[in-house]
Amino acid sequence: MNTKPAFAVWFTGLPSSGKSTLASALAKQLRGRGLDVAVLESDVLRRGLTPHPTYSEQERDAFYRAMAVIGQLLVEHGVAVVFDATANRRIYRDRARREIARFVEVYVECPLSVCRERDTKGIYRQAQQGAASTVPGLQVDYEPPEHPEVIVRSDVEPAAAAVSRVLTKLVEKQFLS
């Protein structure tokens, strides 16, 4: 087992808030520092864990529980984990925080109107057309973190500046040198 200490960073926010952009940029920076990094993107994991998702509360709870366990196992084996997942309820992210000692939560705050404009995956359009009924922040609640280590205003802050602030927080917490 690799004994080098690793950590997890969870990017949370509404769909199309900028989580994937930030997660990818952070992972690139961490790899540039010589770290092994795994990006756990909910859309990718969902294809394997729930190939025909219903997005029910029960299914979401099981999915985010599994996601946290995967992240915990990777961290325990020396892999830095970057979670790219809305995880619309605090309980999902808080569970990961309890299980992963070296944990940073990043709230990607973005107005719903901007998320709708970005909508690269068509989630909001599907909701508007009646093809989706469980979109966080629109049809189901999104619970922002109460005490995230970093808050990013993705509608006004450039991604590079936001990632720099996340790296600074990782250094402050002594997760990175």
C-alpha positions in Angstrom: 0.0 0.0 0.0 1.2 3.5 -0.8 1.6 5.3 2.5 2.0 8.8 1.2 -0.8 10.9 2.7 -3.5 11.8 0.2 -6.7 13.9 0.5 -10.0 14.5 -1.2 -11.5 17.7 -2.7 -15.3 17.7 -3.3 -16.6 20.2 -5.8 -20.3 20.7 -5.3 -22.8 23.1 -6.8 -25.8 23.2 -9.2 -25.6 21.3 -12.5 -23.6 23.5 -15.0 -22.1 25.6 -12.2 -18.6 24.9 -13.4 -17.7 21.9 -11.2 -16.2 19.8 -14.0 -14.1 22.7 -15.3 -12.6 23.3 -11.9 -12.2 19.6 -11.1 -10.3 19.0 -14.3 -8.1 22.1 -13.8 -7.3 21.1 -10.2 -6.4 17.6 -11.2 -4.1 18.9 -13.9 -2.3 21.1 -11.3 -2.0 18.3 -8.8 -0.6 15.9 -11.4 1.9 18.7 -12.3 3.1 18.5 -8.7 3.7 14.7 -9.1 0.6 13.4 -7.3 -1.5 10.5 -8.4 -5.0 11.9 -8.9 -8.4 10.3 -9.6 -11.3 12.5 -10.6 -14.6 10.8 -9.5 -17.2 12.4 -11.8 -20.7 11.5 -10.9 -21.9 11.2 -14.5 -19.2 8.7 -15.3 -19.6 6.6 -12.1 -23.4 6.7 -12.5 -23.1 4.8 -15.8 -21.6 1.9 -14.0 -23.3 2.0 -10.6 -26.8 3.0 -11.8 -26.9 2.5 -15.5 -30.6 3.3 -15.7 -30.9 6.1 -13.0 -34.2 7.1 -11.6 -32.6 9.8 -9.3 -34.9 8.8 -6.5 -33.8 9.8 -3.0 -33.0 6.1 -2.1 -30.9 5.7 -5.3 -29.1 8.9 -4.8 -28.3 8.0 -1.2 -26.9 4.6 -2.3 -25.0 6.2 -5.2 -23.3 8.9 -3.1 -22.5 6.4 -0.4 -20.7 4.2 -2.9 -19.0 7.3 -4.4 -17.7 8.2 -0.9 -16.4 4.7 -0.3 -14.6 4.6 -3.6 -13.0 8.0 -2.7 -12.1 6.8 0.8 -10.4 3.7 -0.6 -8.4 5.7 -3.1 -7.2 8.2 -0.5 -6.2 5.3 1.8 -4.0 4.0 -1.1 -2.3 7.4 -1.6 -4.4 8.7 -4.5 -5.6 12.3 -4.3 -9.3 12.3 -5.1 -11.2 15.1 -6.8 -15.0 14.6 -6.6 -17.0 16.3 -9.3 -20.5 15.8 -8.1 -23.6 17.9 -7.3 -24.5 15.7 -4.4 -27.6 17.8 -3.8 -28.0 17.0 -0.1 -25.5 17.9 2.5 -25.8 14.5 4.1 -24.0 12.9 1.0 -21.0 15.2 1.3 -20.9 15.2 5.1 -20.7 11.4 5.0 -17.7 11.6 2.7 -16.2 14.2 5.1 -16.6 11.8 8.1 -15.1 8.9 6.2 -12.1 10.8 4.7 -10.1 12.6 7.3 -8.2 14.9 4.8 -11.1 16.5 3.1 -11.9 19.8 1.5 -15.3 20.9 0.3 -15.5 23.5 -2.5 -18.9 25.2 -3.1 -19.1 26.3 -6.7 -21.7 29.0 -6.3 -23.5 30.1 -9.5 -26.9 31.7 -10.1 -29.4 29.3 -11.5 -29.9 31.7 -14.5 -26.2 31.3 -15.4 -26.3 27.5 -15.0 -29.3 27.4 -17.4 -27.4 29.5 -19.9 -24.4 27.2 -19.7 -26.4 23.9 -19.7 -23.9 22.0 -21.8 -25.6 18.7 -21.1 -29.1 19.9 -21.7 -30.3 19.1 -18.2 -32.4 22.3 -17.8 -33.8 22.1 -21.3 -34.9 18.5 -20.6 -36.6 19.7 -17.4 -38.3 22.5 -19.3 -39.6 20.0 -21.8 -40.8 17.6 -19.1 -38.2 15.0 -19.9 -36.5 15.4 -16.5 -38.2 15.9 -13.2 -35.4 15.7 -10.6 -33.0 18.5 -11.5 -31.3 19.8 -8.3 -32.0 23.5 -7.7 -35.0 23.3 -10.1 -37.3 20.4 -9.2 -35.5 19.0 -6.2 -33.7 20.9 -3.4 -30.0 21.7 -3.6 -28.5 22.2 -0.1 -25.4 24.3 -0.2 -22.7 23.4 2.2 -22.9 25.2 5.5 -19.1 25.5 6.1 -17.2 24.8 2.9 -13.5 25.4 3.0 -13.6 27.3 -0.3 -16.4 29.2 -2.0 -16.0 29.8 -5.7 -18.3 32.3 -7.5 -17.9 30.7 -10.9 -20.0 33.3 -12.6 -17.4 36.0 -11.9 -14.2 34.2 -10.8 -11.9 32.8 -13.5 -11.2 29.1 -13.1 -7.4 29.6 -12.8 -7.9 31.9 -9.8 -10.4 29.6 -8.2 -8.1 26.6 -8.5 -5.2 28.7 -7.1 -7.4 29.4 -4.0 -8.1 25.7 -3.6 -4.4 24.9 -3.8 -3.7 27.5 -1.2 -6.3 25.9 1.1 -4.7 22.5 0.6 -1.3 24.0 1.6 -2.9 25.8 4.6 -4.4 22.5 5.8 -1.0 20.9 5.2 -2.4 18.4 2.7 0.1 19.8 0.1 3.6 21.3 0.5 
